[in-house]
């Protein structure tokens, strides 16, 4: 009981510090972007670099989680996939690779729909395989809602429909909602890493040892 309370207090402290970190991070991103003189919707902007750096951090957390989930191959592979996906998104965010799809399908927003479907599939697999805690689930749900807000503003700039807001507000809202969505997903990942990544590991080892012993005792 005392250990559980200690873990909960430590997790809450970490989340409080993470909140302060991201507030300073976001303010810095907005200030540096404004000082650059570039429009926030331009390619490879300063705010894109900030957003990409969060995705790289998420990729690292997923990789560390994968290591802790070994030797459970299914969980290990799941977290390696999350690691690779976050790294791919980080590269895309920094170099705007998805923009090139406009020359293939005529619209660069279609790939974002595919990315959303991949995110849904990933969240479903995490839920069914890992059975995350309610706190982790809450972060993922909020992150998903912010993700939907980002896509709504992105699609509502005239590509699919038109929102009743100016272009300047739309560009900044899109970047801010994208950054907030990624940061909320990141918070869910780090809470899982701190509270659940090392659980069940010993159980898996014991289960495998038990299976090996039972196999030896089977009649020839």
Steps between C-alpha positions, in 0.01 A plus 500: 500500500780741596690409183188567290452842664867579441472410130184710466665800669810467284289476183298808597820693569638395163181615325514836680861550392414386148218755486740778599752377245246497216365845592854642472556290187185625324559864594856473367374341177247780441752778578774354281254439217379862517857632508584296189253703293372184330134407476421206733366296205822528299715190442766411756422784740644543847178375659524186280846439645360531852214261421737253336723500808206386717437215257866397527466496879184288467690260274772467764248430779334234283841340434580489872157350566564234235822402678316468832223290342750245366488192499126531430537504121150630429537800730861552391393514132210732581724757667762472228222584252402803713866604509534473123170678439592794724843526335342499153258776604791701644687483169184589309427793733848644456531448125130510392531177301123454492472818296643306205182290480328796337681404178366143526138535615447874448449579871746473789226462763400149393812356661394663829178296490713187459716612794187547711382146418845367592481692830158344572637153427803566720290622791273196465798261506648677803167471679443133420857376549628716784178573696625847604385667820211747506747789532683393183170448317386850596814652350459302179131596472574870554790476255270342242240776547770766452615306194145525360497875571827536310363308200173697504687830477743361244221367277291813559738738324313460173630160391189308612289775661546854629500593869383856586845612622777700338797329339741636761295361790453171313874454439590562864210291636606211279859507628396543864246217496752273328763577763254455788378167359854363471592623847190334650578172325855536631374547856299176466809315374720622782238418767478147360879477498526605863208297638446193282797438270675271749186318617427146382863459396575260782171324439598435139837358606337278763239382251770405248705320763190314614423398144857374454482294821166351399642409160787313664259305718288385206534126424714417198 
